[in-house]
Amino acid sequence: MPEKAVRTAKGRRFTAVLEREDVGGYSVRCVELPQAISQGETREEALSNIKDAIELVLDYLEEKAKAHRGKKVEFAEVVV
């Protein structure tokens, strides 16, 4: 069950916050996945790089979920 919950997240949309840096280029972070941060010289490069960062975080979370197999854990969706 945990494995499926994480995998379905790959089809979701994520919010990227771009910030133009004083020195040049852009920094970018994902609102929904604070672990996903990146940068790029151009806006397009920064957005491409944050996609890669998001995929890496999702892969990490998937591996972490697999480690919980057989343990008494429960995943629940919470709406605020």
C-alpha positions, -999 to +999 in steps of 0.1 A: +000+000+000+027+026+008+044+020-025+013+027-045+005+059-026+039+073-034+039+062-071+006+080-078+023+113-068+044+113-100+013+123-120+006+153-098+013+190-104+037+207-081+042+244-074+077+258-081+088+291-066+114+308-087+136+336-073+159+357-095+193+358-078+214+390-075+244+373-089+225+358-119+203+329-126+174+316-106+169+295-075+138+273-074+121+253-048+090+230-046+063+241-022+049+206-017+083+189-013+106+212+007+135+187+001+133+195-037+155+226-044+175+235-074+188+264-096+195+273-132+211+301-152+177+307-170+141+303-159+137+274-183+168+256-170+157+262-134+123+247-141+139+217-158+162+212-129+134+213-103+116+186-122+147+164-118+149+173-081+112+164-076+117+131-092+147+123-070+128+132-039+098+110-050+122+081-058+137+085-023+103+085-007+093+054-027+124+036-014+117+047+021+081+035+018+093+001+006+114-002+038+082+000+058+067-030+041+055-056+066+057-030+094+026-018+112+024+016+095-005+034+080-007+061+054-036+085+054-045+115+033-055+146+053-074+175+038-072+208+055 
